[in-house]
Amino acid sequence: MTNSPPTPAFPPGTWSITPETTVTLTVRKLKFITVTATLRLIDGSVTIGPDGTPSAVSASVDAASFASGNPKRDNHVASEDFLDSEAFPLITFEANELEATASQAHVTGTVTVKDASSPLLITVTDIAVDEDSASLRATAVVDRNALGVGAYPSVVISSEVAVAVHAHLVAEEAP
């Protein structure tokens, strides 16, 4: 993993991404309706090496947990038409590169939905770290068509899905 330490730096060790983390999706429907939904984090971690640089980042969310406040929509999105959560219960992210500046980090990796994978660039901001806990915000844009999610044309449901994460982390162990 190519990387450099973000500011503020995380102490070395394994950091677990906690269940308090929120994952929010936003997509445009019919070009003027905004639909917002959440997904539940199953697990995730960030590993920081002795030199203060991240060596691994991973996360998994529950595909069946899609919740927009509209049960009919939620069931449809969880169905074979979109996420097919019965056959593919997890949406995963694995990082392979991280670059950081004083104010933000860019994490490059692979998102996998159903049986399709696609590169994903995540921008991390608002990083706050103390000795054994941290919080951060992350944003990305996912191309649902590249991942085979939904057969609807982009004029009906935008191909771009905005993802916003507010992550809480706790230190687990030193290297």
N, C-alpha and C positions, 0 to 999 in steps of 0.2 A: 504494500500500500504506500503510495507516495503521499507524504503529509508533512505538516509543520504544526507546532503547538499553537492552539488558539489562545487568545487573551480574553478573559483570565484562563490560566492553565488549570487543567484537571490534575489532581494528584495521581500518581501511577496506581494502576490496579484495574479491577473489573467493576464497572458501574452498571447496576440493573436499572432498566427503565421501568418505573412503577406503574401500577394500574390507574393511578390518578392522572396519567397522561391522557390527553384528549386528541383524537384524530377526527378532523372535520373535512368533509368533501363538499365542494360547491360546483354546480354545473348549470349551464343555461339550457332551458327547454323552450322550443319555439322562438328562440332568439331574444325573448323579452322576459321570460319567467325564470327566476333564480331558484334552484332547488338546493337546499343545504341538508346534509345528513352527517351522522357520525358512525364510526366503526370502533369496536372495542379492542384495545391492545391485549394480546395474549401474553407475549413476552418480548423482551428486547434487552440488548446489552451494548455497552461501549467498553472496549479494552484500551487502556492507556499504558504505553510502555514506560520503562524506567527513565527515558529521556523526555517524557512528557508528551510524546506524540501518539495519536490514536493508531492502533494496529488492527482493530476490527470494530465494525458497527453492524448490528443486525436487529431486525424487528419482525414480529408476526402479528397480524390482526385477524380477527374472526370475521370471515366473509359473511356469515349468517347474521351478524350483529348490525347490519345496515339499518339505521333508524333515522327516518326523515320526519316522523310525526304523522305519516300517512300510511297506515298498515297495509292497504292495498298496494301502494307503490313499493313499500319495503319488501313485501312478499314477492312481487314481480322482479325486483332487482336481485333478490337472493335466488331466484329461479334459474333454470337453464338458459333463459333468454339473456341473462346478464352475467352474474357472478357464479352461477351453478354451485352454490355453497354446499350442497349435499355431496357432490363428487369432489369438490376442491374447497375444503373448509378454511384454508389459510391463504392470506395474501402476505407475501414476504418481501423483505428488502435486505440485501446484503451489500455493504459498501466495499469498494476496491480502491478508492482514492479520496484523500482529504487534503484540502488546501485552506489555510486560515490566515486571516489578517487580524489586526487589533480589534475590529468591530464585528466580524462575521466569519463564518466558515462555509466552504462549498464542499459537499459530500457527493461523490459520484459513485453510483452503484447500479444494481440491477433489481427491478421490481418484478415479481412473478405473480400473475393472476391467472387462475385456472392452470392451463398447461403452457402458457405463453410468458416469455420474459422480454423485458425491454430496458434499455438504459434509462437512468433517472438521475437528474441533477437536483440536489436539495440545497437550499440556502438556509444556513443556521444563523440566527441573530439572538439578541437579548440573552446572552449567556451569563448566568450568575452561578458562581461556584463557592462553596465553603469546604471545610475539611471533609465532610462525609455526605453532602447532598448538593444537588445542582438543579437548575432549571434552564430551559432554553425554548426558543420558538424556531420552528422550521417550516419552510414552504417549498412547494414543488408544483409542477403541472404535469399531469399524466395524460397521455394520448390513449383513450379507452379503445379506439379502433386498432391501434398497434398491438393491444393485448387481447383482441377478440372479445371485447365486452360489449354486447348489444349489437344487434344488426341494424338498428335504426340509423338513418342517414343523419349527418351532422346538422342539417337544417332543422330536424326534429329535436335531437338531443346533441348538444355540442360534443365534439370529439375531445375537447380539452376539459379535464377535470382538475380544478384547483384543490390542492391538499394543504391543509394547515395543521401543524402539530404543536401542541404546547406540552413539552415533555418534562417530567420530574424524574430525577435519577438519584440513586443512593449508592454509596460506595459499598462494595461487597468484600473485596479482598485485595491486598497488595500483591504485586508480582513476585 
